[in-house]
Amino acid sequence: MNSIIRAIEDETLRKEKLSFNVGDSVKVHNLIREGEKERVQIYEGVVLKIQGGGNRETFTVRKNSNGVGVEKTFPVNSPMVVKVEVVRKGKARRAKLNYLRDRIGKAAKVKEHIEETVEA
């Protein structure tokens, strides 16, 4: 890749790495601009997929809103994504959880990943 393009893309990369995986329940704090006003809107749901890499990396979050499934895709390196807060770690054996779209109610949940602590 051209060194000029790489230098421009490196400036836009997020300084701290977001630490979440597919299957995690997250709260995405998204900055909304309405005219001259700014506010932070929280979008909570399950991470369905993480795709792309580098400057173009995105993640998709799905939630049920009044019985209707809603998905929103966020760029990882966007300045509009203020922070991503992990509510619950999910146990996923796939990279993309597209099968959750067809499920309703409790079947649409992802099992919780419980870390084992080793006592010495």
Contacts in CASP RR format, 6 or more apart in sequence:
PFRMAT RR
TARGET T0000
AUTHOR 0000-0000-0000
METHOD contacts of the structure
MODEL  1
MNSIIRAIEDETLRKEKLSFNVGDSVKVHNLIREGEKERVQIYEGVVLKI
QGGGNRETFTVRKNSNGVGVEKTFPVNSPMVVKVEVVRKGKARRAKLNYL
RDRIGKAAKVKEHIEETVEA
9 54 0 8 1.000
9 55 0 8 1.000
12 55 0 8 1.000
12 77 0 8 1.000
13 54 0 8 1.000
13 55 0 8 1.000
13 77 0 8 1.000
14 76 0 8 1.000
14 77 0 8 1.000
18 76 0 8 1.000
18 84 0 8 1.000
19 86 0 8 1.000
20 26 0 8 1.000
20 47 0 8 1.000
20 59 0 8 1.000
20 84 0 8 1.000
20 86 0 8 1.000
21 47 0 8 1.000
21 50 0 8 1.000
21 89 0 8 1.000
21 90 0 8 1.000
21 92 0 8 1.000
22 47 0 8 1.000
22 48 0 8 1.000
22 49 0 8 1.000
22 50 0 8 1.000
22 92 0 8 1.000
22 94 0 8 1.000
22 95 0 8 1.000
22 96 0 8 1.000
22 97 0 8 1.000
23 46 0 8 1.000
23 47 0 8 1.000
23 48 0 8 1.000
23 90 0 8 1.000
23 91 0 8 1.000
23 92 0 8 1.000
23 97 0 8 1.000
23 110 0 8 1.000
24 46 0 8 1.000
24 47 0 8 1.000
24 86 0 8 1.000
24 87 0 8 1.000
24 88 0 8 1.000
24 89 0 8 1.000
24 90 0 8 1.000
25 44 0 8 1.000
25 45 0 8 1.000
25 46 0 8 1.000
25 47 0 8 1.000
25 86 0 8 1.000
25 87 0 8 1.000
25 88 0 8 1.000
25 90 0 8 1.000
25 110 0 8 1.000
26 44 0 8 1.000
26 45 0 8 1.000
26 46 0 8 1.000
26 47 0 8 1.000
26 61 0 8 1.000
26 84 0 8 1.000
26 85 0 8 1.000
26 86 0 8 1.000
26 87 0 8 1.000
27 42 0 8 1.000
27 43 0 8 1.000
27 44 0 8 1.000
27 45 0 8 1.000
27 84 0 8 1.000
27 85 0 8 1.000
27 87 0 8 1.000
28 42 0 8 1.000
28 43 0 8 1.000
28 44 0 8 1.000
28 61 0 8 1.000
28 72 0 8 1.000
28 74 0 8 1.000
28 81 0 8 1.000
28 84 0 8 1.000
28 85 0 8 1.000
29 40 0 8 1.000
29 41 0 8 1.000
29 42 0 8 1.000
29 81 0 8 1.000
29 82 0 8 1.000
29 83 0 8 1.000
29 84 0 8 1.000
29 85 0 8 1.000
30 40 0 8 1.000
30 41 0 8 1.000
30 42 0 8 1.000
30 43 0 8 1.000
30 74 0 8 1.000
30 80 0 8 1.000
30 81 0 8 1.000
30 82 0 8 1.000
31 38 0 8 1.000
31 39 0 8 1.000
31 40 0 8 1.000
31 41 0 8 1.000
31 79 0 8 1.000
31 80 0 8 1.000
31 81 0 8 1.000
31 82 0 8 1.000
32 38 0 8 1.000
32 39 0 8 1.000
32 40 0 8 1.000
32 41 0 8 1.000
32 80 0 8 1.000
40 82 0 8 1.000
43 61 0 8 1.000
43 63 0 8 1.000
43 72 0 8 1.000
44 61 0 8 1.000
44 63 0 8 1.000
44 87 0 8 1.000
45 61 0 8 1.000
45 62 0 8 1.000
45 63 0 8 1.000
46 61 0 8 1.000
46 62 0 8 1.000
46 63 0 8 1.000
46 97 0 8 1.000
46 100 0 8 1.000
46 110 0 8 1.000
47 59 0 8 1.000
47 60 0 8 1.000
47 61 0 8 1.000
47 97 0 8 1.000
48 60 0 8 1.000
48 61 0 8 1.000
48 62 0 8 1.000
48 71 0 8 1.000
48 96 0 8 1.000
48 97 0 8 1.000
48 98 0 8 1.000
48 100 0 8 1.000
49 59 0 8 1.000
49 60 0 8 1.000
49 95 0 8 1.000
49 96 0 8 1.000
49 97 0 8 1.000
49 98 0 8 1.000
50 57 0 8 1.000
50 58 0 8 1.000
50 59 0 8 1.000
50 95 0 8 1.000
51 57 0 8 1.000
51 58 0 8 1.000
51 59 0 8 1.000
51 60 0 8 1.000
51 96 0 8 1.000
52 58 0 8 1.000
54 77 0 8 1.000
55 77 0 8 1.000
56 75 0 8 1.000
57 75 0 8 1.000
57 76 0 8 1.000
57 77 0 8 1.000
58 73 0 8 1.000
58 74 0 8 1.000
58 75 0 8 1.000
58 76 0 8 1.000
59 73 0 8 1.000
59 74 0 8 1.000
59 76 0 8 1.000
60 71 0 8 1.000
60 72 0 8 1.000
60 73 0 8 1.000
60 74 0 8 1.000
61 71 0 8 1.000
61 72 0 8 1.000
61 73 0 8 1.000
61 74 0 8 1.000
62 69 0 8 1.000
62 70 0 8 1.000
62 71 0 8 1.000
62 100 0 8 1.000
62 101 0 8 1.000
63 69 0 8 1.000
63 70 0 8 1.000
64 70 0 8 1.000
64 105 0 8 1.000
64 108 0 8 1.000
69 101 0 8 1.000
74 81 0 8 1.000
75 81 0 8 1.000
88 112 0 8 1.000
89 112 0 8 1.000
89 113 0 8 1.000
89 115 0 8 1.000
90 110 0 8 1.000
90 111 0 8 1.000
90 112 0 8 1.000
90 113 0 8 1.000
91 110 0 8 1.000
91 111 0 8 1.000
91 112 0 8 1.000
91 113 0 8 1.000
92 110 0 8 1.000
97 110 0 8 1.000
100 108 0 8 1.000
100 110 0 8 1.000
END
